[in-house]
């Protein structure tokens, strides 16, 4: 592994870990502060959106996908190679699990408690396709439209909103989905619900690639700095 790829992997691991701490930790805190489910979701969505903005601003010069679907789209568009994609996805998965364990421990819960919250049905599966299409389109639309500096705010705002306008509360991320199995709390998802969520997220990624290529045919901009360059691509 090159030093540049190693830096990117660390950024993805750390960023995804903090993202999951925000998702799961704020969910736990919300349920301790209020019995109102709507208020709990509001608190959870605000914390997640704000954390995403901060993490992307900080880590975008190195690597800030935090999402295997986004990394796979980069690979399909020819922005990164196979080795980079595999390493970054592995880092995202490890980071997600690490973040959930840390969130559990911070709130004095067992490090791992497998979720019993079943999520599924046609409506929620469709919601995951829609949420993922929107997320990928916003990321690559911003980058290909020469607005890389706005990505953090666009993504954070979109995810905060998608918590509310999708019936699944917008997981839109396989690393997040798998990691959330490890906490039987507000943000959890039962293992039996995970496979279909991930399948729908991948389908959303395929649809999003078609849209990006149609809407921005001439733009080929990476989400991160090229090797040896610390500037945002």
C-alpha positions, 0 to 999 in steps of 0.5 A: 500500500502506498503512503497516499493510499494509507492516508486515504484509508485512515481518513475513511476509517476515522471519518466513518467511525465519527459518522457512526458515533454521531448517528448511534450516539445521538440516537441514544442521547435522544431517547434518554432526553425525550419520550417523543419519537418525533423529537428523537428523530429531529435530534438524531437528524440534526446531529448526523447532518452537522457531523457530516458537514464537519467531517467532510470539511476536515477530511475532504482534502484526503478522502471523505466518502465514508460510504462504499456506494460512493467509493464504488461510483468513483471506481465505475467512473474511473476516478480510482482503481480497484485496489484503492476501492477495496482498501477504502471500502474495507476501511469504511466497514471497519470504521463504521463498526468501531464507531458503533462500539465506541458510541455504545461504550460512551453511554455505558452500554455493552460494546456490542448488542445486536439490534432487534429493530426490524426494518423492511417492506416495499416502502422502506426498500424503495426509500433506500433506492431514492435516498441513495440516488439523491445522495450520490447525485448531490455529491457528484453533481456538486463536484462535477459542477465545480462546486467541491467546496459546497459538498460538505453542506450539501451532503449534511443538509441532504442527509438531515432532510432525508431522515424525514422525507424517506420512510427508511430514515435514509441509511443510504450507506452499506457501512452505516447499515452493517454497523448499525446492527451492532447497537440495539438502540434507537438507530439500530437495524436487525441483521435480517433487514440488512441484506435488502437495505444494502441491495437497494442502496447498490441499486440506487448507486447504479441509477445514480451513475446513469444520472450523473453520466447523463447530466454531467457528461464532460466532467471527470472530477475526483472527490479527493486530492490526487497523489502528492497533492493536498489540494481538493480535487 
